């Protein structure tokens, strides 16, 4: 490649980055919807959450980043919708006041298979954000594919860190176990968990009114309590959900007074309330600056959170990828329940550690402090630099307590 070609490539990359930042600057809150496994109704929750927020008078966008199963266009009756452009930017499709974008809207054939690896997915998601005229939004709701793969990671990185995650589960244990991994994923990315939605939670017969817990009930609430994250609500099985999706008609238009419709309206109300509370308390992500606390023994990240010699506090600017301040403090005496309050007083947003007991994880979550465990063989500064470069490797929680 000639130097002229290299210069042109550099200039285009700079322009693309500028477009991305410009789009993001108009979005007040980015909310990603996750699930540990498929088939739990995550896209249904994402679509109806976005619709409910938009119907409450907020400016809302819905971004579908599932590259292999883009179902949002089908659910919202947008299959075959023609997209226009303004000044080189794609105008999103609309369902009422809700702005919608999905790869499914850009495919010539809805049955076309997309066979892409990570780098191509990352590039596609970047374009769905930077090349779309989102305008000023109060919320951008992002429907991510099941699991904790490339798409979810790319969305968080490209958006400069989302402001929160909604995690969807069904009540049975096999789904709840996968959700635990979702919460761990969020903590590794310093992504606040706004709350858990338990979908398909019981069926109320429309004829006799009897409730039947087909997939059990309460598993999502119990898991949320154990993991120290908020539980938002339960959404019951409702035939109207299936009928609306198959017909491509928004549930909030055709059955907003039904059992599921009322539950989705409650989800939207609680999500807004929880995020407003987080902002008021100062625990919501603000800009790209945060303080990371790292327990150390000698010069290495401590294997056991509660038995460290000292704590290193590193203030970082994630946007610039820099450590802007660092200082160390002797660890306080080892007393049950003391460290979470001590770290909160010092403004810690995140804790990096080798290992930590589940009770400590829960207590820190109650203080709004996120946790990344399984870090070993490096210094506090080395771990934070690896995090800023996107190379932080974490393994199993090595705490034996």
Order of alpha helices (4+ residues) and beta strands (2+ residues): alpha-beta-alpha-beta-alpha-beta-beta-beta-beta-alpha-beta-alpha-beta-alpha-beta-beta-alpha-beta-alpha-alpha-alpha-beta-beta-beta-beta-alpha-beta-alpha-beta-alpha
